[in-house]
Amino acid sequence: MTIITKLKSLFKRFIEFISPAEKLPNIAGKLIVAFVVVFLSVMHVLYLYQDIPPLYLIVYLLFYIACGLIISILLVWLLKLLRCIPSAYQVAIILGYLAAFNFFHLPKTYGWLLIFAMIVLPVLILTGLYQWKKGSLFPLKNAKRIFWFAVLLIASIAFVWGFAVFLGEGNKAEEVVDYKMKGNLPVTLDLPDPSLKGPYQTAFLTYGSGKDKWRKAFSDSVDIKTKSIDGSRLLSSWTGVSGKLRTMYFGFDQKALPMNALVWYPKEKKGPLPLVMIIHGNHVGQQPSDPGYTFLGELFASRGYMVVSVDENFLNLSLTDLDVFGGGLKNENAARAWLLLKHLELLRNWNNTAGNVFYKKIDMDKIAIIGHSRGGEAVTHAAVFNKLHHYPDDAREVFNFNFNIGAVVAIAPVDGQYKPGGTLTVAKDINYFVIQGALDMDMQTYGGLATMKRIEFSPVFNGFKAGLYLSAANHGQFNSVWGRRDDTGPGINRFNLKQLMTQQEQQKILSVYISSFLETTLQGKTDYKPLFMDARSGRNWLPKKIYMNQFEPAQRTVLANFDEDVDVNSATIGGGRITTSGLREWKEQQNKFLWGLQVTKAVYLGWDSVKTKHQPGFFSLSLSAPVSLSGKMVSFSLAQGKENSGKAKPINFTIVLEDGKKHRFSFPLSSCAYLQPQVAKNLSKFNLFNDYPNSEAVPDFFYFDVAKILGVHTPFQLNDLRNIKFVFDKTVSGDIILDDLSLINKP
């Protein structure tokens, strides 16, 4: 009994301790506020900010704790001044505001609901406890007491349940049928898995300033010391209080940027070696991002490449960026691109300097540049800057690069954060590959596809551009340091993390594709090229996920890409004419992705056989002159036109070819693949709380070797194609987005 009495006494004291006072918050209330703000701040930082100097972390925490307390106390004072806050609610409101202050990355759709819950639920719980303390709760002998008991019980359950759900990883992904695997599968590539280590042992070294304040790799332990460079003309936003703090933390300013990098290379193989440069994207600068590509560096080095991962962490988001003072670098992606080229310039000089460890080790005619996130945008800028004589936004900065960049890889890139001369970047004559995860919680739209579509090819260029949209992949797992959480602080918990693939799977896919891309573009081994047309050709290596390919070779005959004018009857090829019949929808417009991103103009087609009395609609392109299919394939990009609500079905239809003598030959879309429904994101734990539409109309690439399908027993003439018709007779109703109807060479 004594123990029970003591427990009751302790519980009573606890109730008294946390119950709201009739007057201003007493010392107990203040202690609660202090505890909560410290807890939330620590949780906020530790979610993402790791390997940060402890002293600096303490200073950062104290600053934001002070900001939170000051603002919350001012809020209470203002409300009290306006006589609209009961004294008993002051502690609860302070607690709620401080919680909201720490969860600053809130989605528009339900951020208000979260803040409301964090303020109202503590108010209801504390008020219920206050009624209990006064003796106005038990026994439950009248309606008022029952009401307050119900309020206390429901609010407590809601608070605990909400907290548990918010901190949990979410729910497992629903099973999604990969309808592409039910179509006619291509032959698997009878080639070695390109993600497996090669025959060479890897060696490692670093070069850098030799005086880095925080990283041994670039201070006393550096293998080669480098001189700093002046980037002030590209970093005009390194100013103000935040700029001074950034300088104080890193130990240098924009006029003395260090040249730091990690280098992997094959130990036994003599040069010259193809060169692969990697730049990371935006992550907290106090947690280095460049080591996150060690898995790529070691893989490519074992396969005979020299790999350099460049340190640009000082251009990233930093704990020194005090938002209250408007801190943080702006439009710094130009500097990311320029710095990459300056590293290439440094390596070129070393490669030509006798006695240097890099002397004649690098094949400067075989260069690939790889970027992730903002770095993914920067590599395209670098490809453009590489051919310019001056920096577009300040022509006093002279460029003299002119490297032979043979391959550009963008991993989940942003698009348009920096616009040279105020316009979107248009790169020319580069081999380009972009990869994007459907569950990217940072770059939630396929921005790299817009970049890819803007790339231009000259008639003499013989390369290609390709993309891969990948289900169940996020932003961070392409980098070993970034991991599963794509957002800073507890705000990440709004996302459903449980549906992500593992980091090993995601890095496996990335390794397969980039390794294949390097083999194809730098080494001239075209055997891996079909992988960029159709991921199913690599199904023996790749994890079982849904893959959507985009592919455009430089050498092709475009029949209709719908960019030529606003006439829906005209085609890109001269004299071509488009007609339709029995369609519910027919229009040409921009295929817009999330955030208003304009990807490309395409034709939108919709049909419903029930409403047209079961007469199938069609889309037809007539040619004014014969076109030969010998050695060619018919290809186009196709996307389902409706957002995936979870009930979408695959689409199939018939493709009919006609020659000059009216001989016809038909085959189904599924002779390549069924059209997969849009890949549902389900980013948030509850669909109600999604910020954006649940899917995007990402195009998939379709190709048909007509000669192979045709066989020998048909009068259809391959060298006399006159008409291509899509007859919508296999799926009762559907909506599609068609683009880039072309003839391409067989691989």
C-alpha positions in Angstrom: 0.0 0.0 0.0 2.9 2.4 0.8 4.2 2.0 -2.8 0.7 2.7 -4.2 0.4 5.8 -2.0 3.8 7.1 -3.1 2.9 6.5 -6.8 -0.4 8.4 -6.3 1.5 11.2 -4.6 4.0 11.3 -7.5 1.3 11.3 -10.1 -0.6 14.1 -8.2 2.6 16.2 -8.2 3.1 15.5 -11.9 -0.5 16.6 -12.6 0.1 19.7 -10.6 3.4 20.3 -12.3 2.0 20.2 -15.9 -1.4 21.8 -15.2 -1.9 25.3 -16.6 -1.8 28.0 -14.0 -4.4 30.7 -13.6 -1.7 33.3 -13.8 1.3 33.6 -16.0 3.3 30.4 -16.5 5.2 29.5 -13.4 8.7 28.0 -13.3 7.3 24.6 -14.0 5.7 25.8 -17.2 8.9 27.5 -18.2 10.8 24.3 -17.6 8.4 22.4 -19.7 8.8 24.9 -22.5 12.6 24.7 -22.2 12.5 20.9 -22.3 10.2 20.6 -25.3 12.1 23.2 -27.4 15.5 21.5 -26.6 14.0 18.1 -27.4 12.5 19.2 -30.7 15.6 21.1 -31.8 17.9 18.2 -31.0 15.5 15.8 -32.9 15.4 18.3 -35.8 19.2 18.3 -36.1 20.0 14.7 -35.5 17.6 13.5 -38.2 20.0 14.6 -40.9 22.9 16.6 -39.5 25.6 14.0 -38.6 29.3 14.2 -38.2 29.1 17.9 -37.3 31.6 19.4 -34.9 29.9 19.2 -31.4 30.8 22.8 -30.4 29.3 24.2 -33.6 26.2 22.0 -33.2 25.7 23.4 -29.7 26.0 27.0 -31.0 23.5 26.3 -33.8 21.0 24.7 -31.4 21.2 27.5 -28.9 20.6 30.1 -31.6 17.4 28.4 -32.8 16.2 27.6 -29.3 16.6 31.3 -28.5 14.8 32.3 -31.6 11.9 29.9 -30.8 11.6 31.1 -27.3 11.7 34.7 -28.1 9.1 34.4 -30.9 6.8 32.2 -28.8 7.0 34.6 -25.8 6.2 37.6 -28.1 3.3 35.6 -29.5 1.9 35.0 -26.0 2.5 38.6 -25.0 0.7 39.8 -28.1 -2.3 37.5 -27.6 -2.5 38.6 -23.9 -2.3 42.2 -24.9 -5.3 41.6 -27.3 -7.1 39.9 -24.4 -7.9 36.9 -26.5 -5.9 34.2 -24.6 -6.9 32.6 -21.3 -3.9 32.5 -18.9 -4.4 28.7 -18.5 -3.6 28.2 -22.2 -0.4 30.1 -22.4 2.0 27.2 -21.8 0.1 25.0 -24.3 0.3 27.7 -27.0 4.0 28.2 -26.4 4.5 24.4 -26.7 2.5 24.3 -29.9 4.3 27.2 -31.5 7.7 25.8 -30.7 6.7 22.5 -32.2 5.6 24.2 -35.4 8.8 26.3 -35.4 10.9 23.2 -35.6 8.7 21.5 -38.2 9.3 24.3 -40.7 9.3 22.2 -43.9 5.5 21.6 -43.9 3.4 20.7 -46.9 0.8 23.3 -47.9 -2.0 20.8 -48.0 -1.9 19.7 -44.4 0.8 21.8 -42.7 -2.0 23.9 -41.2 -3.6 20.8 -39.8 -0.4 19.7 -38.1 0.2 23.1 -36.6 -3.5 23.2 -35.5 -3.2 19.7 -33.9 0.1 20.7 -32.1 -1.6 23.7 -30.5 -5.1 22.4 -29.9 -4.4 18.9 -28.6 -2.0 20.1 -25.8 -4.6 22.8 -24.9 -7.4 20.1 -24.6 -5.1 17.7 -22.7 -3.9 20.3 -20.2 -7.4 21.7 -19.7 -8.7 18.2 -19.0 -5.9 17.6 -16.5 -6.7 21.0 -15.0 -10.3 20.0 -14.5 -9.1 16.8 -12.9 -6.8 18.7 -10.5 -9.7 21.0 -9.4 -11.8 17.9 -8.7 -14.2 18.8 -11.5 -13.7 15.5 -13.4 -14.3 12.5 -11.1 -16.7 11.0 -10.3 -18.4 11.2 -13.7 -21.8 12.2 -12.3 -23.0 14.8 -14.8 -22.7 15.7 -18.5 -20.0 18.3 -18.0 -17.7 15.9 -16.2 -18.4 13.2 -18.8 -17.7 15.8 -21.6 -14.3 16.8 -20.1 -13.3 13.2 -19.5 -14.1 12.4 -23.1 -12.1 15.4 -24.3 -9.1 14.3 -22.2 -9.3 10.7 -23.3 -9.8 11.5 -27.0 -7.2 14.2 -27.2 -4.7 12.1 -25.4 -5.3 9.1 -27.7 -5.2 11.4 -30.8 -1.9 13.0 -29.6 -0.2 9.7 -28.8 -1.5 8.0 -32.0 -0.6 11.0 -34.2 2.9 11.2 -32.7 3.4 7.4 -33.2 2.2 7.6 -36.9 4.2 10.7 -37.6 7.4 9.2 -36.2 6.8 5.8 -38.0 8.1 5.0 -41.4 4.7 4.5 -42.9 3.1 1.6 -44.7 4.4 -0.9 -47.2 3.8 -0.1 -50.8 0.8 -1.7 -52.5 1.6 -4.4 -55.0 1.7 -2.9 -58.5 1.6 -5.1 -61.6 4.4 -4.5 -64.0 2.4 -4.8 -67.2 5.5 -4.1 -69.3 6.7 -7.6 -68.3 3.6 -9.1 -69.8 4.3 -7.8 -73.3 6.7 -9.2 -75.8 10.0 -9.3 -73.9 13.3 -8.3 -75.7 16.2 -10.7 -75.7 18.3 -10.3 -72.6 21.8 -8.9 -73.2 24.3 -11.7 -73.2 26.9 -9.5 -71.6 28.7 -9.3 -68.2 26.9 -7.4 -65.5 28.3 -3.9 -65.8 27.8 -3.2 -62.1 30.3 -5.9 -61.1 33.9 -5.0 -60.2 36.4 -5.1 -63.0 39.8 -6.8 -63.1 41.9 -4.0 -61.5 42.7 -3.3 -57.9 41.8 0.3 -56.9 44.1 2.9 -55.5 43.0 6.1 -53.7 44.5 9.6 -53.2 43.3 13.1 -52.4 44.2 16.5 -53.6 43.3 19.7 -51.8 44.3 22.9 -50.1 46.2 21.2 -47.3 44.6 23.5 -44.7 41.0 22.4 -44.4 39.6 23.1 -40.9 37.3 20.1 -40.7 38.5 17.3 -43.0 41.8 15.5 -42.6 41.6 14.2 -46.2 42.2 17.8 -47.3 44.4 19.1 -44.5 47.6 17.4 -43.2 46.7 14.0 -44.8 46.3 15.4 -48.4 48.4 13.8 -51.0 48.7 16.7 -53.4 48.4 20.4 -52.3 46.5 22.8 -54.6 46.1 26.5 -54.8 42.7 28.3 -54.2 40.8 30.0 -57.0 38.7 33.2 -57.1 35.0 32.5 -57.7 33.6 35.9 -56.6 32.1 36.7 -60.0 30.0 33.6 -59.8 29.1 33.8 -56.1 27.9 37.4 -55.5 25.4 36.1 -52.9 28.3 35.1 -50.5 27.5 38.3 -48.4 25.9 39.6 -45.3 25.8 38.0 -41.9 25.3 34.5 -43.3 28.3 35.1 -45.7 30.5 36.1 -42.8 29.5 33.1 -40.8 30.0 30.8 -43.8 33.5 32.3 -44.1 34.2 31.9 -40.4 33.1 28.3 -40.4 34.9 27.1 -43.6 37.9 29.3 -43.2 37.8 30.9 -46.6 35.5 33.1 -48.7 34.4 33.2 -52.3 37.7 34.8 -53.4 39.7 31.7 -52.2 37.8 28.6 -53.0 39.7 25.4 -52.4 40.3 22.7 -55.0 39.6 19.5 -53.1 38.8 16.1 -54.5 38.8 12.3 -53.8 40.4 10.2 -56.5 40.1 6.5 -57.3 42.1 4.8 -60.1 43.2 1.3 -61.2 46.5 0.5 -59.5 48.0 -1.8 -62.1 46.7 -0.2 -65.3 48.9 2.3 -67.0 47.5 5.4 -68.6 46.0 7.1 -70.4 42.7 6.4 -68.5 39.2 7.7 -69.3 38.3 10.3 -66.8 35.0 10.4 -64.8 34.2 13.5 -62.8 31.4 13.5 -60.1 29.9 16.5 -58.3 27.3 16.2 -55.5 24.3 18.3 -55.0 22.8 20.4 -52.1 23.0 18.9 -48.7 24.0 20.4 -45.4 27.6 21.6 -45.9 28.7 20.4 -42.5 28.1 16.8 -43.6 30.4 16.1 -46.6 28.6 14.7 -49.6 31.6 13.9 -51.9 32.4 10.6 -50.1 28.9 9.4 -50.9 30.0 8.2 -54.3 32.8 6.0 -53.1 30.8 3.0 -54.4 30.9 4.5 -58.0 34.5 5.5 -57.6 35.7 2.1 -56.6 33.5 0.4 -59.3 34.7 2.5 -62.2 38.3 2.5 -61.1 38.2 -1.4 -61.0 36.9 -1.2 -64.6 39.8 1.0 -65.8 38.7 4.6 -65.2 40.1 7.4 -63.2 37.3 8.8 -61.0 37.3 12.2 -59.2 34.7 13.2 -56.7 34.8 16.9 -56.3 34.3 18.7 -52.9 31.7 21.5 -53.4 30.3 21.3 -49.9 31.1 24.9 -49.2 28.5 25.9 -51.8 25.8 23.9 -50.1 23.1 24.7 -47.5 25.0 25.5 -44.3 24.1 25.7 -40.6 25.6 29.2 -41.0 22.7 30.2 -43.2 20.5 32.1 -40.8 17.1 32.3 -42.5 16.1 35.2 -40.3 18.8 37.2 -41.9 18.1 36.0 -45.5 21.1 33.7 -45.6 22.2 31.1 -48.0 23.8 31.2 -51.5 21.6 32.1 -54.4 21.9 30.8 -58.0 25.1 29.0 -57.1 24.7 26.3 -59.7 26.7 28.3 -62.1 29.6 28.2 -59.6 29.1 24.4 -59.3 29.5 24.0 -63.0 32.5 26.4 -63.3 34.3 24.7 -60.4 33.9 21.3 -62.0 35.5 22.7 -65.2 38.3 24.3 -63.1 39.1 20.9 -61.7 39.2 19.5 -65.2 41.6 22.4 -66.1 43.8 21.5 -63.1 43.9 17.8 -64.1 44.7 18.8 -67.7 47.7 20.8 -66.5 48.9 18.0 -64.3 48.5 15.5 -67.1 50.9 17.6 -69.2 53.4 18.2 -66.4 56.4 15.8 -66.2 57.0 14.6 -62.7 53.4 15.0 -61.6 51.7 11.9 -60.3 49.0 12.4 -63.0 51.5 12.9 -65.8 50.1 11.1 -69.0 47.7 9.1 -66.8 44.5 10.7 -68.2 42.9 10.3 -71.6 41.6 13.9 -72.0 39.7 12.8 -75.1 37.5 10.5 -73.0 35.8 12.6 -70.3 32.4 11.9 -68.5 30.9 14.3 -66.0 28.3 13.1 -63.5 26.1 15.3 -61.2 23.5 14.6 -58.6 20.6 17.0 -57.7 21.9 20.5 -58.1 25.0 19.0 -59.4 22.8 17.2 -61.9 21.8 20.6 -63.3 25.3 21.9 -63.0 26.8 19.2 -65.3 24.6 20.5 -68.1 25.7 24.0 -67.4 29.3 22.8 -67.5 28.7 21.2 -70.9 27.5 24.6 -72.1 30.2 26.6 -70.4 32.8 24.3 -71.8 32.2 25.7 -75.3 31.9 29.4 -74.3 34.5 32.1 -74.1 32.9 34.1 -71.3 30.6 33.6 -68.4 27.1 34.7 -69.6 26.2 36.7 -66.4 29.6 38.5 -66.1 31.6 38.5 -69.3 34.7 39.7 -67.4 35.1 36.1 -66.4 36.9 34.5 -69.3 36.5 30.8 -70.1 39.1 28.7 -71.9 38.0 25.1 -71.3 37.2 23.3 -74.6 37.4 19.8 -73.1 36.2 16.7 -75.1 33.3 15.8 -72.8 31.8 12.7 -74.2 29.2 11.8 -71.6 27.0 13.8 -69.2 25.0 12.0 -66.5 22.4 13.7 -64.4 21.1 11.9 -61.2 17.7 13.3 -60.1 18.7 16.8 -61.3 16.9 20.1 -60.7 16.1 22.2 -63.8 16.2 26.0 -64.2 17.5 27.0 -60.8 20.2 28.9 -62.6 19.4 30.4 -66.0 22.5 31.6 -67.9 21.6 35.0 -69.3 18.1 34.6 -68.0 17.3 31.6 -70.2 17.0 27.9 -69.8 20.2 26.0 -70.7 20.2 24.3 -74.1 23.2 21.9 -74.5 24.3 20.7 -77.9 25.9 17.6 -79.2 26.4 15.7 -75.9 25.6 12.1 -75.0 23.2 12.6 -72.0 21.7 10.2 -69.5 19.3 11.1 -66.7 17.8 9.0 -63.9 14.9 9.9 -61.7 13.2 8.1 -58.8 9.4 8.2 -58.6 9.5 8.5 -54.8 12.0 11.4 -54.8 10.9 13.5 -51.7 13.2 16.4 -52.6 13.0 16.8 -56.4 9.4 15.6 -56.7 9.2 16.1 -60.4 11.2 14.7 -63.3 13.1 17.9 -64.0 15.9 16.2 -65.9 13.5 15.1 -68.6 12.9 18.8 -69.5 16.7 19.3 -69.7 17.0 16.2 -71.9 14.3 17.4 -74.3 16.1 20.7 -74.8 19.4 19.1 -75.9 20.0 19.7 -79.6 21.9 17.5 -82.0 23.6 18.7 -85.2 23.3 16.5 -88.4 26.9 15.2 -88.0 26.6 14.2 -84.3 26.2 10.4 -83.8 25.2 10.1 -80.1 22.0 9.8 -78.1 20.2 11.1 -75.0 18.3 8.8 -72.7 16.4 8.8 -69.4 15.2 6.3 -66.8 12.2 6.8 -64.5 12.4 4.4 -61.7 9.7 3.2 -59.3 10.4 3.0 -55.5 13.6 5.1 -55.7 14.1 8.3 -53.7 16.6 11.2 -54.0 19.2 10.4 -51.3 20.0 6.7 -51.8 22.0 7.5 -54.9 24.5 8.9 -52.4 25.6 6.7 -49.5 25.9 9.7 -47.2 22.4 11.1 -47.9 20.4 7.9 -47.4 16.7 7.4 -47.1 15.7 10.8 -45.8 15.4 13.5 -48.5 14.4 16.4 -46.2 15.9 18.1 -43.2 14.4 17.7 -39.7 11.3 15.9 -38.5 9.3 17.2 -41.5 10.6 14.1 -43.3 8.1 12.1 -41.3 5.3 13.2 -43.5 6.6 10.9 -46.1 5.9 7.2 -46.5 9.5 5.8 -46.3 8.5 2.2 -46.0 7.8 1.8 -49.7 11.3 2.7 -50.7 13.6 0.1 -52.3 16.8 -0.6 -50.4 19.9 1.5 -50.9 21.7 -1.5 -52.2 19.0 -2.0 -54.9 19.0 1.7 -55.9 22.8 1.9 -56.1 22.8 -1.4 -58.1 20.5 0.1 -60.7 22.5 3.3 -60.8 25.8 1.4 -61.2 24.3 -0.8 -64.0 23.2 2.2 -66.0 26.1 4.6 -65.6 28.6 1.8 -66.2 26.8 0.8 -69.4 26.6 4.5 -70.4 30.4 4.9 -70.0 31.1 1.7 -71.9 28.9 2.9 -74.7 29.9 6.6 -75.0 33.5 6.6 -73.9 34.7 3.1 -74.9 32.6 2.8 -78.0 31.1 -0.6 -76.9 27.6 -0.3 -78.3 26.5 -3.8 -77.1 25.0 -2.2 -74.0 23.0 0.4 -75.9 19.7 -1.5 -76.0 19.5 -1.1 -72.2 18.8 2.6 -72.8 15.9 1.8 -75.1 14.4 -0.9 -72.8 15.4 -1.8 -69.3 13.9 -5.3 -69.7 16.9 -6.2 -71.8 18.9 -6.0 -68.6 16.4 -7.9 -66.5 19.0 -10.5 -65.5 21.0 -7.8 -63.7 18.4 -5.3 -62.5 16.1 -5.6 -59.4 12.5 -6.2 -60.1 11.1 -2.7 -60.3 9.1 -0.7 -62.8 11.3 1.1 -65.3 10.2 3.7 -67.9 12.8 4.5 -70.6 13.2 7.6 -72.7 15.5 7.4 -75.7 16.3 9.8 -78.6 19.2 9.0 -81.0 20.8 11.9 -82.8 20.4 10.0 -86.1 16.6 9.5 -86.7 13.9 10.6 -89.1 11.2 12.5 -87.1 7.7 12.0 -88.6 5.8 13.9 -86.0 6.9 15.5 -82.8 4.1 18.2 -82.8 6.5 21.1 -82.3 6.3 22.6 -85.8 3.1 24.7 -85.5 -0.4 24.9 -83.9 -2.1 23.0 -86.8 -3.2 19.7 -85.5 -3.3 18.3 -89.0 0.3 19.0 -89.9 3.3 16.7 -89.2 6.9 17.4 -88.8 8.0 15.6 -91.9 7.3 17.6 -95.0 3.9 16.9 -96.6 2.8 14.7 -93.7 -0.9 14.9 -92.8 -2.6 13.8 -89.6 -6.3 12.8 -89.4 -8.4 11.1 -86.7 -11.9 9.7 -86.3 -14.0 8.5 -83.4 -11.9 10.2 -80.6 -13.2 11.7 -77.4 -10.1 14.0 -77.2 -7.6 15.2 -79.7 -5.4 18.2 -79.0 -1.7 19.3 -79.1 -0.3 20.9 -76.0 2.6 21.0 -73.5 3.0 17.9 -71.3 3.4 19.7 -68.0 4.9 18.0 -65.0 4.7 19.1 -61.3 5.7 22.6 -60.4 4.5 23.8 -63.8 7.5 22.2 -65.5 7.0 22.2 -69.3 8.6 19.1 -70.8 7.6 18.9 -74.4 4.7 19.5 -76.7 2.8 16.3 -77.6 -0.6 15.1 -78.9 -3.3 14.1 -76.4 -5.7 11.4 -77.6 -8.7 9.9 -75.8 -11.3 7.4 -76.8 -14.3 5.5 -75.5 -15.6 2.7 -77.7 -18.9 2.4 -75.7 -19.8 6.0 -76.5 -18.9 5.6 -80.2 -21.1 2.5 -80.5 -18.0 0.2 -80.4 -16.5 1.7 -83.5 -12.8 2.1 -82.7 -11.3 5.5 -83.0 -8.0 6.0 -84.8 -5.1 8.4 -85.2 -3.5 8.4 -88.7 -0.3 9.9 -90.2 -0.2 9.9 -94.0 3.1 10.5 -95.8 3.3 12.4 -99.1 6.4 10.5 -100.3 7.5 6.9 -99.6 9.7 6.2 -96.6 11.9 3.1 -96.3 11.8 0.9 -93.2 14.8 -1.2 -94.3 17.3 -1.3 -91.4 14.9 0.9 -89.4 12.5 0.7 -86.5 9.3 2.6 -85.9 9.5 4.3 -82.5 7.6 6.8 -80.4 7.1 8.0 -76.8 3.9 7.2 -75.0 2.4 8.0 -71.6 -1.0 7.3 -70.1 -2.8 10.7 -69.9 -4.7 10.3 -66.7 -3.3 10.4 -63.1 -3.1 7.0 -61.5 -5.8 6.7 -58.9 -4.8 3.1 -58.1 -7.3 1.6 -60.5 -5.6 2.3 -63.8 -5.3 -0.5 -66.3 -2.7 -1.0 -69.0 -3.4 0.1 -72.5 -3.1 -1.8 -75.7 -4.0 -0.9 -79.3 -3.3 -1.9 -82.9 -0.6 -0.3 -85.1 -1.4 -0.5 -88.8 1.2 0.2 -91.5 0.2 0.8 -95.2 2.4 0.9 -98.3 1.9 2.7 -101.6 -0.1 -0.2 -103.0 -2.5 -0.2 -100.0 -1.0 -3.4 -98.6 -1.5 -3.3 -94.9 0.3 -4.9 -92.0 -0.7 -4.7 -88.4 0.6 -5.6 -85.0 -0.4 -4.8 -81.4 1.4 -2.3 -79.1 2.0 -5.2 -76.8 4.4 -6.7 -79.4 6.8 -4.3 -77.7 5.0 -3.8 -74.3 1.7 -2.8 -72.8 1.5 0.9 -71.8 2.1 0.9 -68.1 -0.3 3.2 -66.0 1.4 6.2 -64.5 3.6 5.3 -61.6 1.7 6.3 -58.4 3.9 8.1 -55.9 1.9 7.9 -52.7 4.6 10.0 -51.1 2.7 10.9 -48.0 1.5 8.5 -45.4 -2.1 9.5 -46.3 -3.1 10.4 -49.8 -5.3 13.1 -48.4 -2.1 14.9 -47.4 -0.2 14.8 -50.7 1.0 18.1 -51.9 0.8 17.4 -55.6 -0.9 15.0 -58.0 -0.1 11.4 -57.2 1.6 10.7 -60.5 3.1 12.3 -63.6 2.6 11.5 -67.3 6.1 10.2 -67.8 6.6 8.9 -71.3 7.9 5.4 -72.1 9.8 4.4 -75.2 8.3 2.0 -77.7 10.1 0.6 -80.7 9.2 -2.0 -83.4 11.5 -3.9 -85.7 8.9 -4.1 -88.5 11.0 -6.4 -90.7 11.4 -8.9 -87.8 7.7 -8.8 -87.0 6.7 -8.9 -90.7 8.4 -12.1 -91.6 8.5 -13.2 -95.2 4.9 -14.2 -96.0 3.3 -10.7 -96.7 3.1 -8.4 -99.7 3.8 -5.3 -97.6 6.8 -3.4 -99.0 9.3 -2.2 -96.4 10.7 0.4 -98.7 7.4 2.1 -99.4 5.8 3.2 -96.1 2.9 5.6 -96.8 0.7 5.6 -93.7 0.9 4.8 -89.9 -2.4 4.4 -88.1 -3.1 3.7 -84.4 -6.4 1.9 -84.1 -7.8 2.0 -80.5 -9.6 -1.4 -80.7 -8.0 -3.4 -77.8 -8.7 -1.2 -74.8 -12.3 0.0 -74.4 -11.4 3.5 -73.3 -8.2 5.3 -72.6 -6.1 8.5 -72.7 -2.6 8.7 -74.1 0.0 11.3 -74.7 2.0 10.6 -77.9 5.2 12.2 -79.0 8.3 11.7 -81.2 6.9 9.4 -83.8 10.1 8.5 -85.6 12.1 6.0 -87.6 15.4 5.0 -85.9 18.3 2.8 -86.9 18.4 -0.7 -85.5 21.0 -0.9 -82.7 
